[in-house]
Amino acid sequence: MTTAAPTPSISTTGQSTTTRLASIDIFRGLTMVVMIFVNDLDSVHSLPWWTHHAKANINVMTYVDMVFPFFLFIVGLSMPLAIQQRLKKNPSIPALWLHVFIRSASLVVLGLILANAELGDPTLMGINPSLWALLALLGASLFLSVYKGSERATTIHRWLRILGLILTIAMFAIFRRTTHNGNVAWIDGSYAEILGIIGYTYFAVAVLYIPTRRWLWAPLAWFVALLTFNSICSAGNNALVAHLPLYIWPFHNGSSACIIMAGVITSVIFLGAHRWQTLRQKILLGLTFAITTLIAGRILTPLGISKIRATPTWDLYSIGAAVLFFTLLYWICDVKKRTAWAAFVRPAGSNTLLTYLIPDFYYFFIFWLGFKYFEIHLNSGWQGVMRSVIFTALVLAVAAAFTKLKVRLQL
């Protein structure tokens, strides 16, 4: 088959025939499923080493180490389409940058809530840290929620969003923690959890991509530059950025930004307005990019293979796998139009932020209640695996129910 699939294309004018792509939503949904499963599985004992993150002091990576880079890759996949659709609705560049900043800041705020929940001092705050996290997440969720209904429901929703903003600000205002030297401190911004890292890196890549988005070669040039920077840092020069907080230098050592930019390249390959528009040409370009990254990853193995150290080989192996997986999904879901098999992950793929936060709501709720049954039971071997499978299925069911009720979280 040599004809192009009827999917949206990215152009400098922002014209596209649709706003969503089935393969991207399904890719995102499947990644969410694996993330929920492995996060819950992390507390299960007596499992093979490859069912957890690899340790930093060994040069190896597991499938668990590929979940986070897959998320970053999907951010890059979605970025060109999202930016062009926004410019199509409103061609104002300042408005676009405001949206990028708010989206990044929202992710960072959510990340700071998750990262600081265990640090809170109940004697200083007057509230249990888990309850604090629940209320802070509830406020942020209300503020980020979107709902389409009757005029009366829309008015109620608007007031709920305002209430959510007030609640979030109030929770941040009362937060207090005790430092290692006994001092009282506020929010610790040194680590903003996965969501915060994504927020910072999304902003960093937007700084590079948006001004140069009209140049077809620009994403590849930025990718090579970020990979080179990451390689230099991994070769023993990480001190250049190790002490810089992400709010000062959101690129860190270039690793996360490199992976997002690889997603941008893949999006341009399959959806870009370039001369290679047949399906055969797109797939060949995608496979070439994937194989090239895998070969480059092999060449750079002397610099180490580690998620925790964010080495270039970890980047490239994850990118190669992600490109191959997306190419397969693109052919199945967008060319062959076979999507029924993935119905169970579609809510997680289209309502991702809500799905991401559901486990956190659950964990903070049981911590607040002091419920420790699963810390003692069903936490080892195959029983623990089944527990994580059932938990993942329940999260997907709850996400599907909220989506059916038209309750969504959107940045």
Residue pairs with C-beta under 8 A, 6 or more apart in sequence:
1 279
1 280
1 335
2 278
2 279
2 280
3 278
3 279
4 277
4 278
4 279
4 282
5 279
5 330
5 334
5 335
6 17
7 17
7 18
7 21
7 270
7 271
7 334
8 16
8 17
8 18
8 19
8 21
8 81
8 271
9 15
9 16
9 17
9 271
9 272
9 273
10 16
10 80
10 81
10 84
10 267
10 268
10 271
10 272
10 273
11 84
11 273
12 213
12 214
12 273
13 88
14 84
14 85
14 87
14 88
14 91
15 84
15 88
16 81
16 84
16 85
16 88
19 81
19 85
20 350
21 81
21 271
21 334
22 333
22 334
22 337
22 339
23 326
23 329
23 330
23 332
23 333
23 334
24 74
24 77
24 78
24 326
24 349
25 346
25 349
25 350
26 329
26 333
26 339
26 342
26 345
26 346
26 349
27 70
27 74
27 77
27 325
27 326
27 329
27 349
28 74
28 348
28 349
28 352
29 342
29 345
29 346
29 347
29 348
29 349
29 350
29 352
30 342
30 345
30 349
31 67
31 70
31 71
31 74
32 345
32 348
32 349
32 352
32 355
32 356
33 345
33 348
33 392
33 396
34 63
34 67
34 70
35 67
35 71
35 356
36 355
36 359
36 391
36 392
36 395
36 396
37 388
37 389
37 391
37 392
38 51
38 52
38 64
38 67
39 359
40 359
40 387
40 388
40 391
40 392
41 47
41 51
41 52
41 384
41 385
41 388
42 52
42 53
43 374
43 375
43 379
43 384
44 51
44 379
44 380
44 381
44 384
44 385
44 387
44 388
45 379
45 380
45 381
45 384
46 380
46 381
46 384
47 381
47 384
47 385
49 62
50 62
50 63
50 64
51 62
51 64
52 62
52 64
53 62
53 64
53 65
53 307
53 308
54 60
54 61
54 62
54 64
54 65
54 306
54 307
54 308
55 308
56 306
56 308
56 309
58 306
59 301
59 304
59 305
59 306
60 305
60 306
61 305
61 306
61 307
61 314
61 317
61 318
65 307
65 314
65 318
66 317
66 318
66 321
66 322
68 194
68 307
69 259
69 307
69 314
69 315
69 318
69 319
69 322
70 318
70 322
70 325
71 194
71 198
72 198
72 201
72 256
72 259
72 260
72 263
73 259
73 260
73 262
73 263
73 266
73 318
73 319
73 322
73 326
74 263
75 198
75 201
75 202
75 205
75 260
75 263
76 205
76 259
76 260
76 261
76 262
76 263
76 264
76 265
76 266
76 267
77 263
77 264
77 266
77 267
77 326
78 263
78 267
79 202
79 205
79 206
79 209
79 260
79 263
79 264
79 267
80 209
80 213
80 264
80 267
80 268
80 271
80 272
81 267
81 271
83 96
83 206
83 209
83 210
83 213
86 96
86 99
87 96
90 96
93 210
96 210
97 210
100 202
100 203
100 206
100 210
101 203
102 411
103 199
103 202
103 411
104 199
104 200
104 202
104 203
104 206
105 199
106 140
106 144
106 199
106 411
107 195
107 196
107 198
107 199
107 202
107 411
108 192
108 195
108 196
108 199
108 200
108 247
109 140
109 168
110 137
110 140
110 193
110 195
110 196
110 199
110 357
111 192
111 193
111 194
111 195
111 196
111 197
111 198
111 199
112 187
112 189
112 192
112 193
112 196
113 133
113 136
113 137
113 140
113 171
114 133
114 137
114 193
114 195
114 360
115 188
115 191
115 192
115 193
115 196
116 175
116 177
116 187
116 188
117 129
117 130
117 132
117 133
117 364
118 129
119 129
119 177
119 188
120 129
120 132
120 133
120 175
120 176
120 177
121 129
121 176
121 177
121 178
121 184
122 128
122 129
124 176
124 177
124 178
124 184
125 132
125 174
125 175
125 176
126 174
127 174
128 368
130 364
130 365
130 367
130 368
131 364
131 368
132 171
132 174
132 175
133 360
133 364
134 361
134 364
134 365
134 368
135 167
135 171
136 167
136 168
136 171
136 172
137 357
137 360
137 361
137 364
138 164
138 167
139 163
139 164
139 165
139 166
139 167
139 168
139 169
139 170
139 171
140 164
140 168
141 164
141 354
141 357
141 409
142 160
142 161
142 163
142 164
142 165
142 167
143 161
143 164
143 165
143 168
144 164
144 353
144 409
144 410
144 411
145 157
145 160
145 161
145 164
145 407
145 408
145 409
145 410
146 408
146 409
146 410
147 153
147 154
147 157
147 406
147 407
147 408
148 154
148 406
149 157
149 406
172 187
175 186
175 187
176 184
176 185
176 186
177 184
177 185
177 186
177 188
178 184
178 185
179 185
189 245
189 247
190 245
192 199
192 200
192 246
195 356
196 246
197 246
197 256
198 256
200 246
200 247
200 250
200 252
201 250
201 251
201 252
201 256
201 257
201 260
202 260
203 250
204 250
204 251
204 257
205 222
205 257
205 260
205 261
205 264
208 222
208 257
208 261
209 218
209 219
209 222
209 261
209 264
212 218
212 222
216 268
216 272
216 274
219 261
219 264
219 265
219 268
220 265
222 261
223 258
223 261
223 262
223 265
226 251
226 254
226 257
226 258
226 261
227 254
227 258
227 296
227 312
227 315
227 316
228 254
229 251
229 253
229 254
230 253
230 254
230 255
230 258
230 310
230 311
230 312
230 315
231 300
231 303
231 312
232 240
233 240
233 241
233 253
233 254
234 253
234 303
234 304
234 309
234 310
234 311
234 312
235 303
238 253
241 249
241 251
241 252
241 253
244 252
246 252
250 257
251 257
252 310
253 310
255 310
255 311
255 312
255 314
255 315
256 310
258 312
258 315
258 319
259 315
259 318
259 319
262 289
262 293
262 315
262 319
262 322
262 323
263 322
265 289
266 286
266 289
266 322
266 323
266 326
268 274
269 276
269 282
269 285
269 286
269 289
270 282
270 286
270 326
270 330
276 282
276 285
279 331
279 335
283 327
283 331
286 323
286 326
286 327
286 330
287 324
287 327
289 323
290 319
290 320
290 321
290 323
290 324
290 327
291 320
293 316
293 317
293 319
293 320
293 323
294 316
294 317
294 320
296 312
296 316
297 312
297 313
297 315
297 316
297 317
297 320
298 313
300 311
300 312
300 313
300 316
301 313
303 311
303 312
303 313
304 311
304 313
305 311
305 313
305 314
305 317
306 314
307 314
332 338
333 339
333 342
339 346
344 396
345 396
347 355
347 396
347 399
347 400
347 402
347 403
347 404
348 355
348 396
348 399
350 403
351 399
351 402
351 403
351 408
351 409
353 409
353 410
353 411
354 399
354 402
354 403
354 407
354 408
354 409
355 395
355 396
355 399
357 409
358 395
358 398
358 399
359 391
359 395
362 395
374 387
378 384
378 386
378 387
379 387
402 408
